[in-house]
């Protein structure tokens, strides 16, 4: 089956890989649409020593299932969890497979990803897409879940002053999600085109320079850069909270004494729950149309990756099937 | 008046400094006993570019007051807040002068410290020491307040598994404080003599090496070392909490992606409230006698500082008056 392959040398190639083999309780999907994420770009550059088929943001249609009991799903349009737990540990029992120590991560860790014509996934990892939701919107379920995760982790008061650092794909989702709580959200970033989109989304732009006494109760670091954390904490008032969203290869250097003296709380935040993300998308509670930069057919994946890596690019989609 | 002076070149000297001048609402104290803290040792080495009289852990007797309304305090034995706020901002109004952006910090920032025969302090910063509490115990009020601050910041369940990294003065106070919540506390450190004291205090010692799947819900980093944070987060289970207590000059390097992927919460923690610290000491809820390593007269401050800096030294006291 045709797929995007990262050989581990920085290239992005399209080639034939072996057809996925269904395990027990799994479904075979025809992948329809995929979204390229910052992590995919990092994997292409060698993050985590990844080799193989990337892709963890997708929409597909169930083609077949290994268990007759799951036959009802055949033909359904679905998105999927990216963390596949062992289903046998305490984390999985709590519905937190995304922290299962033996998890595989779709297109990231020990599991072939979704940038392929066909994909096998456990039925337990699937979520049916509401009929009214277009593929082009549903493909945002995974990054929106990651944005919504912040609301599961951190209380956001309507009176809060919030700074979202990073005007990329994730930053603009996070800013919309936090705005929905009534908080006053500012966005900062380096790309005029993205900040313009932020403005059109009704978000305020953070003026520079940093004031001597920071006013933000909550700062979300979604710059994707290792230098973002130290900058983020300096925008945060004493006893405030910094949410860490960037995963960068290698160590991050920051002034930890500042965090101690200011008694900041730094919260690492990764993947979230898919169900509320689909609900939010179906209800139109966030706008994703302005975040779509381009769409490429699977055959042109190298161009798609190059486009997604350009400064100011937001979400670049990969079309696997019409 | 005779005082310890750090000239900023690494030396510790004892010399005459000008007598403190009382401002409005201030009290003049005869300092009785001081405690040397890790921060004092760092200041001696040049942290924060400090020059002057250090010392922020002390017990003294009120000699005189500038306002007749405060005359009742004359003769009282007191300890003092180390953060002196402007008394005019929102932080000070909330009783959080320790986060006042215009604060002075006793013996650390823009305010001469307590390692002197005489000390001037605002009456509002004083706390009367219960009569039953010996100087040698009361001098632990400030570091114990810093340990108790953790309980104000982080919920500690009786079922929690806790690791306190650092077998120094602060670590052994923190471990006792957290144990009082019923949590299972382990201590790790590099000094056999300190770990022996930890055992005598009823604390468990963390066996090495680190297990592949960390079990601690809460890890307190009190090593005083910049490498402590990365090590601390690796002892913490997913979604657990790391309390950061070390203030080191210069940047700290750590694998921030680990904190993001594990969704850890890192909490900076500094000074705490003095009132509960005095209550805990008076009630004997923590043992401080095993933490006293030595006592020196003011004149021998250079020896006292050298002793406090020795590996395995716990609290070294400076006697200013009998």
Interface residues (C-beta under 8 A of the other chain):
Chain A: X91 X96 X99 X101 X153 X212 X213 X226 X229 X230 X238 X239 X244 X245 X246 X247 X248 X249 X251 X252 X253 X254 X255 X256 X257 X259 X260 X261 X262 X263 X264 X265 X266 X267 X268 X269 X270
Chain B: X91 X96 X99 X101 X153 X212 X213 X226 X229 X230 X238 X239 X244 X245 X246 X247 X248 X249 X251 X252 X253 X254 X255 X256 X257 X259 X260 X261 X262 X263 X264 X265 X266 X267 X268 X269 X270
